[in-house]
Amino acid sequence: MKAKAYTADGEERSRPVELPEALFDGTVNQGVLHQVITARRANQRQGNASTRTYATVSGGGRKPWRQKGTGRARQGTIRSPLWRGGVVTFGPQPRGYDKRVPKKLNRLAIQSALNARALEGNLLVMAPLELDSPRTRTVTALLEGMGIGERRVLFLTDGLKRILYLSARNIPGVEVKPWGEASAYDLLRADVLVVEEGAWEGAADEGGATPDEAGSEEES
């Protein structure tokens, strides 16, 4: 598989870059992606919805009126589900939605997400970008030069690039993460992946899928 290559100034090179076969084999496992993304979204839920039960509601210890002779329906307590301010029948209670995802499944999902973006032509390779100081205008001009200024972009850098992160953090829809911290959710959430040249070398040498488990463990 090949990907378009760009210089640090945002100009497209004449030749595309050959992507490592160990990571980019063209396989997109939809089932695994669905499972991992569903687990990630479930783990983000707080699960704090709570309704009143007879154990938590106060009052209603006395029968509101006598059983017969009033012409009204029989009632035993004003905290019945039929009354305003009463308990809720079968209402939600605080619970956990956490789902554990095995590491191998996480790796396969990340590899599938990378392949999906590469097959779409939305994975771009960029020469190492070295900035002397944080400058948002530089990153904005770079994105405009690459023709992706209006899209959601994820930069995958070779190691921690603090200056690039500070330069891009004020741009809506643009994120910067080291290669080892991007999860499958991050990769699919972005419209375009801009990978710094050589960022994948460690994972390719190990024959592994991707970014190591540092970022993936967050979903577990």
FIPA-285713 format. One line per 3 residues: number of its first residue (from 1); their letters; for each residue x, y negated, z of N, C-alpha, C, O, CB. Coordinates in steps of 0.05 Angstrom, whole numbers. Last residue first. Glycine has a CB too. Layout:
NUM = A = X/Y/Z/X/Y/Z/X/Y/Z/X/Y/Z/X/Y/Z | ...
***
This chain:
220 = SEE = -197/5/564/-201/30/578/-215/26/605/-220/45/619/-175/44/582 | -186/-43/542/-212/-32/536/-218/-8/553/-241/0/555/-214/-25/507 | -135/-53/559/-155/-70/569/-183/-59/563/-202/-64/579/-153/-98/556
217 = ESG = -100/-19/532/-110/-11/558/-132/-28/569/-146/-19/587/-87/-10/577 | -84/-47/487/-106/-28/484/-117/-19/511/-141/-12/513/-97/-4/469 | -41/-78/499/-67/-91/495/-90/-72/495/-112/-79/502/-66/-107/470
214 = AED = -5/-34/508/-7/-57/527/-33/-71/524/-47/-76/544/16/-77/522 | 5/7/474/-20/8/489/-23/-16/508/-43/-17/522/-21/33/505 | 31/-24/414/31/-5/436/6/-9/453/-10/-26/448/56/-6/452
211 = PTA = 9/-28/348/14/-41/373/13/-22/395/-5/-4/396/-6/-64/377 | 11/36/319/8/8/320/21/-5/343/40/5/355/-19/1/320 | 18/90/311/-1/75/296/4/46/297/1/33/277/-28/81/306
208 = GGE = 85/117/303/60/112/317/42/95/301/49/86/279/65/100/344 | 135/125/286/114/140/273/87/137/286/68/152/280/122/169/273 | 175/94/305/166/115/323/145/133/310/137/153/321/154/102/348
205 = DAA = 180/59/263/202/77/268/193/100/286/203/122/283/225/61/281 | 132/31/266/136/48/243/159/67/248/157/90/239/143/31/219 | 139/2/314/118/22/312/122/41/289/117/65/291/90/9/310
202 = GEW = 182/-32/299/184/-14/322/164/9/320/170/32/325/181/-29/348 | 162/-60/254/184/-42/251/186/-22/274/192/1/269/210/-57/248 | 123/-99/251/114/-71/254/137/-52/256/132/-28/259/95/-63/232
199 = AGE = 148/-147/240/135/-144/266/128/-115/272/128/-106/295/110/-161/268 | 168/-157/190/185/-142/208/172/-137/235/184/-123/252/211/-155/213 | 136/-218/182/152/-198/169/170/-184/190/184/-197/205/169/-209/147
196 = EVV = 75/-226/216/103/-236/212/120/-213/202/118/-191/212/114/-247/239 | 13/-225/186/33/-210/201/60/-221/195/68/-225/172/31/-180/194 | -49/-247/191/-24/-257/181/-2/-244/198/2/-252/221/-22/-289/182
193 = LVD = -112/-225/173/-89/-219/190/-64/-230/177/-58/-223/154/-86/-189/196 | -176/-253/171/-150/-249/158/-129/-244/179/-128/-257/200/-143/-275/141 | -219/-251/206/-224/-247/177/-199/-241/162/-199/-225/143/-237/-272/165
190 = ARL = -221/-216/268/-209/-236/251/-216/-230/222/-218/-206/214/-178/-236/254 | -245/-171/289/-258/-197/294/-247/-219/276/-261/-237/269/-254/-206/324 | -210/-131/279/-235/-132/263/-249/-158/267/-264/-167/250/-253/-109/271
187 = LDY = -169/-142/315/-163/-140/286/-188/-142/269/-188/-155/248/-149/-113/280 | -194/-141/365/-181/-166/355/-177/-165/325/-182/-185/311/-154/-170/370 | -209/-87/366/-230/-108/367/-219/-134/357/-232/-148/341/-240/-111/396
184 = ASA = -160/-61/369/-177/-58/345/-199/-79/343/-206/-88/321/-190/-29/345 | -113/-110/397/-131/-86/398/-146/-84/372/-146/-102/355/-150/-88/422 | -48/-132/403/-73/-134/388/-88/-108/389/-77/-87/384/-67/-141/358
181 = EGW = 2/-130/425/-20/-137/443/-47/-139/428/-67/-147/440/-15/-163/456 | 46/-121/392/39/-101/412/15/-107/429/8/-90/446/62/-96/429 | 51/-169/363/42/-145/349/32/-124/370/12/-110/365/64/-133/332
178 = PKV = 27/-226/400/48/-208/392/37/-182/380/15/-174/387/67/-202/416 | -21/-271/372/-15/-249/390/10/-235/381/14/-232/357/-39/-230/393 | -62/-326/363/-34/-316/359/-29/-295/380/-32/-300/404/-13/-340/361
175 = EVG = -119/-348/326/-107/-336/349/-79/-327/342/-72/-321/319/-124/-312/359 | -168/-393/304/-141/-383/300/-130/-373/326/-131/-386/347/-123/-406/288 | -217/-417/313/-217/-392/298/-189/-381/292/-187/-362/278/-230/-397/272
172 = PIN = -193/-484/316/-216/-465/319/-213/-440/302/-207/-443/278/-242/-479/313 | -133/-499/344/-146/-496/318/-169/-476/321/-163/-453/329/-126/-487/296 | -105/-501/390/-126/-520/388/-141/-518/361/-159/-534/356/-114/-548/390
169 = RAS = -65/-462/385/-86/-457/404/-109/-477/402/-132/-471/411/-75/-458/432 | -21/-469/352/-46/-459/340/-69/-458/359/-92/-453/351/-41/-432/329 | 22/-486/383/15/-501/359/-12/-493/348/-26/-510/335/36/-497/337
166 = LYL = 27/-447/421/19/-474/430/10/-491/406/-7/-508/408/42/-487/445 | 44/-404/388/19/-402/403/9/-430/411/-15/-436/409/23/-385/428 | 92/-424/370/71/-419/351/44/-418/365/24/-428/355/77/-394/334
163 = IRK = 119/-424/419/115/-449/405/93/-447/384/77/-465/381/141/-459/392 | 120/-369/433/106/-389/450/100/-415/435/78/-426/437/121/-395/475 | 118/-311/411/126/-337/398/110/-359/412/88/-366/403/120/-336/367
160 = LGD = 140/-248/427/125/-271/437/136/-296/424/160/-302/427/127/-273/468 | 144/-204/369/150/-213/396/135/-238/403/118/-247/388/180/-218/399 | 126/-222/313/147/-204/321/157/-213/348/176/-229/351/171/-203/300
157 = TLF = 54/-233/312/82/-241/311/101/-219/320/93/-200/333/86/-266/328 | -2/-242/278/12/-220/292/42/-225/290/53/-221/268/3/-192/281 | -55/-287/278/-26/-284/273/-16/-261/290/-20/-260/315/-11/-310/279
154 = LVR = -117/-286/251/-102/-275/274/-73/-272/265/-67/-257/246/-114/-248/283 | -170/-330/233/-143/-319/228/-130/-309/254/-133/-321/275/-125/-341/215 | -227/-344/199/-217/-336/226/-191/-320/222/-191/-299/208/-238/-319/242
151 = REG = -221/-397/150/-228/-370/159/-217/-365/187/-200/-379/197/-218/-349/139 | -204/-443/126/-232/-443/136/-240/-416/148/-263/-412/154/-251/-451/115 | -152/-434/107/-157/-455/128/-184/-454/140/-187/-462/163/-153/-481/116
148 = IGM = -128/-402/71/-145/-389/92/-151/-409/114/-156/-401/137/-130/-364/103 | -89/-417/34/-117/-415/26/-135/-402/45/-156/-391/38/-118/-400/0 | -38/-428/48/-44/-400/42/-73/-395/33/-80/-373/25/-38/-383/67
145 = GEL = -42/-482/58/-26/-473/36/-31/-444/28/-28/-437/4/3/-477/42 | -74/-480/104/-85/-492/80/-69/-483/55/-80/-478/34/-85/-523/82 | -37/-458/139/-61/-443/133/-74/-454/107/-85/-439/91/-81/-445/156
142 = LAT = 2/-499/140/9/-472/131/-16/-456/123/-16/-443/102/24/-457/154 | -26/-541/161/-16/-543/134/-9/-516/123/-13/-510/99/8/-562/132 | -34/-521/213/-57/-527/196/-49/-529/166/-63/-518/149/-70/-554/205
139 = VTR = 19/-517/231/4/-493/227/-21/-497/209/-28/-480/193/-5/-481/254 | 31/-572/232/47/-554/216/32/-528/210/32/-518/188/73/-547/231 | -5/-595/268/-6/-603/240/9/-583/222/1/-578/199/4/-631/236
136 = TRP = 11/-577/318/-13/-565/306/-15/-571/276/-24/-555/260/-38/-576/320 | 69/-562/344/59/-581/325/35/-569/310/39/-552/293/81/-590/305 | 121/-552/391/92/-548/384/81/-570/366/84/-593/372/76/-546/410
133 = SDL = 185/-549/358/168/-559/380/139/-554/371/133/-551/348/173/-589/385 | 210/-520/319/226/-532/340/210/-541/364/219/-541/386/241/-556/328 | 192/-456/294/185/-484/299/202/-495/322/207/-481/342/154/-486/306
130 = ELP = 195/-407/247/210/-419/269/204/-448/271/209/-464/253/241/-415/265 | 167/-352/223/161/-380/226/175/-391/250/168/-384/273/131/-386/226 | 186/-302/178/187/-312/205/185/-342/206/199/-357/192/213/-303/219
127 = AMV = 138/-297/124/166/-298/133/166/-309/161/148/-324/169/183/-315/114 | 79/-257/125/92/-283/125/121/-281/135/126/-265/154/76/-303/142 | 29/-220/93/55/-219/107/69/-246/103/71/-257/81/73/-196/95
124 = LLN = -40/-207/104/-18/-223/91/7/-221/107/6/-221/132/-27/-252/86 | -97/-175/92/-73/-173/109/-50/-186/93/-43/-177/71/-66/-143/116 | -140/-173/59/-140/-193/80/-118/-189/100/-120/-199/123/-167/-193/94
121 = GEL = -150/-134/23/-133/-155/15/-131/-178/35/-123/-200/28/-142/-166/-12 | -177/-91/39/-193/-114/31/-176/-136/19/-187/-154/7/-209/-124/55 | -136/-58/56/-151/-50/32/-168/-73/22/-173/-75/-2/-169/-26/39
118 = ARA = -121/-86/103/-103/-85/81/-117/-77/55/-111/-88/34/-81/-64/87 | -166/-79/136/-159/-106/128/-140/-106/104/-141/-123/86/-146/-122/151 | -163/-23/141/-187/-36/130/-181/-64/120/-189/-71/98/-209/-37/151
115 = NLA = -114/-14/165/-119/-4/138/-143/-18/125/-142/-24/101/-123/26/138 | -125/-37/215/-104/-48/198/-107/-40/169/-105/-56/151/-76/-39/208 | -165/-2/233/-171/-31/229/-150/-44/212/-157/-61/195/-172/-45/257
112 = SQI = -137/46/236/-159/44/217/-166/14/212/-172/7/189/-184/58/228 | -101/33/277/-91/39/250/-113/37/229/-108/27/207/-78/67/250 | -138/27/318/-121/4/310/-110/8/282/-110/-10/266/-98/-1/330
109 = ALR = -158/79/322/-176/57/316/-160/33/306/-168/19/287/-193/49/340 | -112/107/337/-125/114/311/-144/91/303/-146/84/279/-140/140/313 | -103/85/387/-83/83/366/-96/87/339/-90/72/320/-60/102/370
106 = NLK = -150/102/414/-144/74/411/-124/69/388/-128/51/372/-133/62/437 | -142/157/414/-165/146/399/-161/116/394/-168/106/373/-191/151/414 | -98/160/447/-95/169/419/-118/158/402/-114/151/379/-94/199/417
103 = KPV = -120/142/496/-99/126/482/-96/134/453/-93/117/435/-72/130/496 | -192/144/504/-165/156/505/-145/140/488/-152/127/469/-166/185/494 | -232/99/538/-224/107/511/-196/119/513/-177/106/523/-224/83/491
100 = RKD = -287/95/582/-258/100/578/-252/110/550/-266/128/540/-248/120/600 | -332/45/596/-327/69/581/-297/72/577/-283/52/570/-341/69/553 | -376/12/641/-349/18/632/-347/45/618/-359/64/626/-330/18/656
97 = YGR = -420/-10/662/-423/0/635/-396/10/624/-393/15/600/-434/-22/616 | -449/-5/727/-425/-8/710/-430/4/683/-441/25/681/-401/4/723 | -502/-44/757/-489/-19/748/-465/-25/731/-462/-47/722/-509/-1/733
94 = PQP = -557/-70/792/-529/-72/785/-516/-45/779/-520/-26/793/-513/-86/807 | -620/-52/760/-604/-56/784/-574/-57/776/-567/-47/754/-608/-33/805 | -683/-67/728/-654/-61/727/-641/-67/754/-649/-85/769/-641/-77/705
91 = GFT = -745/-36/752/-729/-58/742/-699/-51/743/-691/-32/756/-734/-83/759 | -789/-4/766/-768/7/749/-750/-15/737/-742/-13/714/-780/24/726 | -827/-59/782/-827/-30/778/-806/-22/758/-805/-32/735/-855/-20/769
88 = VVG = -810/-107/829/-811/-100/800/-809/-70/797/-790/-57/808/-788/-115/785 | -850/-136/882/-828/-121/872/-832/-115/842/-854/-119/831/-825/-94/887 | -879/-203/880/-876/-176/889/-852/-162/877/-836/-174/863/-901/-160/883
85 = GRW = -888/-251/858/-869/-250/880/-865/-223/892/-850/-219/911/-878/-269/902 | -954/-235/844/-931/-253/838/-913/-254/863/-923/-257/885/-941/-282/830 | -972/-166/844/-974/-193/855/-949/-209/847/-927/-198/843/-975/-192/886
82 = LPS = -964/-115/827/-986/-130/814/-987/-159/823/-1000/-175/810/-1012/-116/821 | -926/-92/860/-917/-101/833/-939/-117/819/-933/-131/800/-910/-77/816 | -938/-120/926/-943/-100/905/-933/-110/878/-932/-134/874/-974/-93/904
79 = RIT = -938/-154/968/-912/-149/954/-915/-126/933/-894/-115/925/-890/-143/974 | -983/-154/995/-980/-176/975/-954/-174/961/-948/-190/943/-982/-203/989 | -1014/-90/1002/-993/-109/1009/-991/-131/987/-997/-125/964/-966/-95/1012
76 = GQR = -1060/-63/988/-1047/-56/1013/-1025/-75/1022/-1019/-76/1045/-1035/-28/1010 | -1125/-74/962/-1097/-81/962/-1085/-73/989/-1097/-76/1010/-1093/-112/957 | -1181/-64/920/-1166/-56/944/-1137/-63/941/-1125/-60/920/-1169/-26/949
73 = ARG = -1213/-120/890/-1199/-94/887/-1183/-89/913/-1173/-107/926/-1180/-94/863 | -1271/-149/922/-1246/-150/908/-1232/-122/907/-1240/-104/922/-1227/-170/921 | -1314/-144/954/-1319/-147/925/-1294/-148/909/-1295/-150/884/-1336/-171/920
70 = TGK = -1311/-133/1007/-1303/-160/998/-1310/-165/969/-1311/-188/960/-1274/-165/1003 | -1321/-80/1021/-1340/-100/1028/-1334/-129/1019/-1350/-147/1022/-1344/-101/1056 | -1260/-49/1044/-1286/-49/1030/-1302/-74/1038/-1297/-86/1059/-1301/-24/1037
67 = QRW = -1209/-61/1067/-1211/-43/1044/-1237/-47/1029/-1237/-47/1005/-1208/-14/1054 | -1192/-130/1083/-1202/-103/1089/-1208/-87/1064/-1211/-98/1042/-1227/-105/1106 | -1131/-159/1058/-1159/-160/1066/-1169/-132/1070/-1156/-112/1062/-1177/-175/1045
64 = PKR = -1075/-149/1061/-1085/-176/1056/-1115/-180/1062/-1123/-201/1072/-1081/-183/1027 | -1041/-116/1112/-1060/-112/1090/-1074/-139/1086/-1085/-151/1105/-1081/-90/1097 | -974/-136/1125/-1002/-134/1133/-1020/-131/1109/-1014/-142/1088/-1010/-160/1150
61 = GGG = -924/-141/1103/-928/-119/1122/-957/-116/1131/-964/-96/1142/-911/-124/1147 | -908/-181/1068/-926/-160/1058/-931/-137/1078/-940/-116/1070/-916/-149/1033 | -836/-194/1074/-864/-200/1077/-881/-177/1067/-871/-156/1059/-872/-225/1061
58 = SVT = -783/-189/1025/-793/-193/1052/-823/-199/1052/-833/-208/1031/-777/-216/1065 | -746/-141/987/-766/-162/988/-776/-164/1017/-777/-145/1032/-789/-156/968 | -712/-97/989/-700/-123/989/-720/-146/992/-712/-168/999/-684/-127/965
55 = AYT = -742/-51/987/-721/-52/1007/-710/-80/1010/-699/-87/1031/-698/-33/1000 | -775/-56/943/-787/-57/970/-766/-60/992/-772/-70/1013/-804/-32/975 | -735/-98/900/-748/-73/907/-760/-76/935/-757/-97/948/-727/-50/907
52 = RTS = -721/-144/848/-729/-139/875/-742/-112/878/-757/-103/861/-748/-161/885 | -665/-135/803/-693/-142/809/-700/-133/837/-686/-116/849/-712/-128/789 | -607/-154/768/-618/-143/792/-647/-153/796/-652/-176/793/-601/-150/816
49 = ANG = -550/-149/729/-578/-154/729/-591/-140/753/-585/-116/758/-591/-143/702 | -495/-141/722/-504/-152/748/-534/-159/748/-543/-173/766/-488/-176/755 | -461/-125/680/-478/-105/693/-490/-115/720/-493/-99/738/-464/-80/697
46 = QRQ = -423/-149/648/-421/-151/677/-438/-131/691/-431/-122/713/-427/-180/685 | -389/-124/591/-414/-129/604/-410/-130/634/-395/-114/645/-435/-108/597 | -342/-106/569/-344/-135/574/-370/-142/589/-373/-165/598/-343/-150/548
43 = NAR = -349/-53/560/-332/-61/582/-333/-90/588/-325/-99/610/-303/-52/576 | -379/-56/513/-392/-47/537/-375/-55/562/-387/-62/583/-396/-16/537 | -340/-72/477/-363/-90/483/-377/-82/508/-387/-99/523/-382/-91/459
40 = RAT = -308/-26/478/-297/-52/485/-319/-71/492/-317/-86/512/-281/-63/461 | -343/14/460/-332/16/487/-321/-11/496/-325/-19/519/-310/37/489 | -351/-4/408/-374/-2/426/-365/-1/455/-376/-14/473/-391/23/420
37 = IVQ = -299/2/388/-311/-25/390/-335/-25/409/-338/-44/424/-319/-35/362 | -294/58/391/-276/41/406/-287/13/409/-286/1/431/-249/39/392 | -335/77/357/-333/86/385/-317/67/402/-324/60/424/-322/114/386
34 = HLV = -324/52/308/-350/47/322/-348/54/351/-357/39/368/-372/63/308 | -274/75/297/-277/46/300/-302/40/315/-302/23/333/-277/32/273 | -289/129/291/-271/121/313/-273/91/318/-273/83/341/-242/129/306
31 = GQN = -322/125/245/-332/135/270/-315/127/294/-326/119/315/-334/165/269 | -287/106/205/-309/89/214/-320/99/241/-327/82/258/-332/89/193 | -224/105/191/-242/123/205/-264/107/218/-261/95/239/-227/140/227
28 = VTG = -190/97/134/-206/81/153/-227/100/165/-246/108/152/-220/57/138 | -127/104/105/-150/118/118/-164/99/137/-151/87/155/-140/143/132 | -80/83/84/-105/79/70/-130/92/81/-151/91/69/-102/88/42
25 = DFL = -35/84/114/-40/107/97/-66/105/81/-73/123/66/-39/133/113 | 5/48/146/-15/42/127/-18/65/107/-5/66/86/-8/15/112 | 45/71/179/23/56/191/-1/52/172/-24/51/180/33/29/200
22 = AEP = 78/98/146/72/110/171/48/96/185/34/109/200/96/109/190 | 88/65/103/69/87/99/61/99/125/39/110/128/80/108/80 | 93/-5/108/103/21/116/82/43/115/60/39/125/115/20/144
19 = LEV = 81/-42/47/74/-36/75/84/-8/83/83/10/66/44/-39/80 | 118/-83/7/110/-56/10/105/-50/40/123/-54/56/131/-36/-1 | 95/-147/-14/111/-131/5/100/-103/7/76/-99/9/112/-145/33
16 = PRS = 96/-175/-81/84/-167/-55/103/-151/-38/123/-141/-48/58/-152/-61 | 133/-229/-111/129/-200/-107/116/-194/-81/122/-206/-60/156/-185/-108 | 134/-284/-107/128/-272/-133/122/-242/-131/107/-231/-147/151/-276/-152
13 = REE = 99/-312/-51/123/-302/-64/114/-287/-90/91/-280/-94/138/-282/-46 | 64/-372/-38/63/-343/-44/88/-335/-59/96/-348/-78/38/-336/-60 | 78/-416/16/78/-411/-13/80/-381/-18/95/-367/-6/102/-426/-27
10 = GDA = 84/-429/69/57/-423/59/56/-418/29/34/-417/18/39/-445/66 | 133/-435/90/120/-460/82/92/-455/71/77/-473/63/136/-474/61 | 153/-385/97/146/-399/121/132/-426/115/121/-438/133/171/-405/138
7 = TYA = 121/-349/42/144/-361/56/135/-375/81/111/-377/86/159/-381/37 | 84/-287/36/86/-317/36/111/-325/50/122/-312/68/61/-329/49 | 56/-233/1/77/-243/18/79/-273/14/76/-284/-8/104/-230/12
4 = KAK = 3/-185/0/15/-210/-10/34/-221/11/30/-219/35/-8/-231/-15 | 19/-115/4/5/-139/14/19/-164/3/43/-164/-2/5/-140/45 | 8/-46/-13/23/-71/-14/5/-94/-4/-19/-92/-3/32/-77/-43
1 = M = 17/24/0/0/0/0/18/-25/0/39/-25/11/-19/0/24
***
